């Protein structure tokens, strides 16, 4: 048997081929084995697993000593019975990779608390007729038994506290798995409120340390890729220096062109002055000719 602990999230929808499937995401694991129990020392075979993390001040001293070997501060601790003496050890990690898409699982959790409810909501009583002759009796429980015994039998369905019970939903199916984010997408509804603890069980062999092994492999790959990419990175860092030199040369060329453009403007100013002097002399000559003509007349 394989199993894991997780927290329930809000329901959503995913695509499965051409169909949309309603699923419940469960952030499951990674769970660490905190104790291995066997028949010789404990009288039964079981694995104790821790999930989540909490502050050390919120953990009792006996529990701190119990978790000292693994160095954990788990938020939830649960046991799972196994048939044979387990060959696992403390510190082994159980991740979602031990499951596969299509596995049939059983999910256990604590149902939502409904408070004190009547018989119609709690036990689905039909209620009385809403027509003539029934005043204020629509949601009443009615008779609770014969008068002879003079007591109420145990198990009589009556109003009372509803919800807050341990519920197990069987034969659910895993629709998808997100191994990177440790999420199991379970088709259908899962008992419990949001962020409540759920226990998932399925048939098959329990595999441990799959997630940690994958992480170590990824780290090694990253290290080797970083070593190989070291030289190209140096070339990339040198490239901007050459680009900066090119930009500086372009700026200098632009400045020299501006100076060249401004110089002819200054040379044109004396030429314009000369043309104005010529025009003034011509106008004076015209005025003298007019005077001479007037005198001859």
DAGI-V399862 format. One record per residue. RES is the residue in one letter. PSI is psi in whole degrees, -180 to 180 (none if undefined). Layout:
BEGIN
{{RES;PSI} {RES;PSI}}
END
This chain:
BEGIN
{{X;140} {X;149} {X;164} {X;158} {X;152} {X;175} {X;137} {X;141} {X;178} {X;141} {X;151} {X;-168} {X;145} {X;161} {X;133} {X;91} {X;-119} {X;9} {X;150} {X;127} {X;132} {X;124} {X;159} {X;112} {X;135} {X;116} {X;94} {X;128} {X;-173} {X;138} {X;139} {X;134} {X;117} {X;-21} {X;143} {X;118} {X;143} {X;172} {X;-33} {X;-42} {X;-33} {X;-13} {X;-7} {X;162} {X;128} {X;161} {X;129} {X;127} {X;144} {X;144} {X;141} {X;-173} {X;144} {X;171} {X;149} {X;-31} {X;-18} {X;7} {X;134} {X;155} {X;-42} {X;-38} {X;-35} {X;-43} {X;-35} {X;-38} {X;5} {X;-32} {X;-42} {X;-14} {X;28} {X;162} {X;67} {X;149} {X;-36} {X;141} {X;126} {X;158} {X;146} {X;124} {X;143} {X;155} {X;-50} {X;164} {X;121} {X;144} {X;20} {X;172} {X;163} {X;138} {X;-10} {X;145} {X;132} {X;125} {X;178} {X;-14} {X;-14} {X;-15} {X;167} {X;156} {X;131} {X;-6} {X;141} {X;124} {X;162} {X;130} {X;126} {X;140} {X;175} {X;123} {X;163} {X;139} {X;129} {X;-8} {X;-163} {X;119} {X;159} {X;-180} {X;-25} {X;-45} {X;-37} {X;-43} {X;7} {X;40} {X;149} {X;-33} {X;169} {X;172} {X;147} {X;30} {X;-147} {X;145} {X;3} {X;96} {X;121} {X;33} {X;15} {X;-37} {X;24} {X;153} {X;-24} {X;-157} {X;143} {X;12} {X;177} {X;163} {X;-24} {X;-53} {X;-26} {X;25} {X;163} {X;128} {X;148} {X;141} {X;2} {X;132} {X;116} {X;176} {X;153} {X;-169} {X;135} {X;143} {X;-177} {X;22} {X;156} {X;126} {X;139} {X;122} {X;122} {X;164} {X;39} {X;160} {X;140} {X;118} {X;-34} {X;162} {X;131} {X;93} {X;-31} {X;-38} {X;6} {X;53} {X;131} {X;127} {X;109} {X;126} {X;125} {X;-171} {X;149} {X;137} {X;148} {X;165} {X;176} {X;140} {X;20} {X;158} {X;135} {X;150} {X;127} {X;129} {X;150} {X;161} {X;146} {X;178} {X;136} {X;125} {X;138} {X;162} {X;26} {X;-41} {X;-45} {X;-39} {X;-42} {X;-39} {X;-42} {X;-40} {X;-43} {X;-39} {X;-42} {X;-40} {X;-41} {X;-41} {X;-46} {X;-40} {X;-36} {X;-39} {X;-41} {X;-35} {X;5} {X;-44} {X;-48} {X;-34} {X;-38} {X;-41} {X;-39} {X;-37} {X;-30} {X;-27} {X;-44} {X;-28} {X;-46} {X;-38} {X;-39} {X;-39} {X;-42} {X;-41} {X;-40} {X;-44} {X;-39} {X;-39} {X;-43} {X;-41} {X;-39} {X;-40} {X;-45} {X;-38} {X;-38} {X;-42} {X;-42} {X;-38} {X;-37} {X;-32} {X;-49} {X;-29} {X;-42} {X;-36} {X;-32} {X;-23} {X;-46} {X;-37} {X;-42} {X;-38} {X;-41} {X;-44} {X;-38} {X;-38} {X;-43} {X;-43} {X;-41} {X;-41} {X;-41} {X;-42} {X;-39} {X;-41} {X;-40} {X;-42} {X;-36} {X;-40} {X;-39} {X;-41} {X;-46} {X;-42} {X;-39} {X;-40} {X;-43} {X;-37} {X;none}}
END
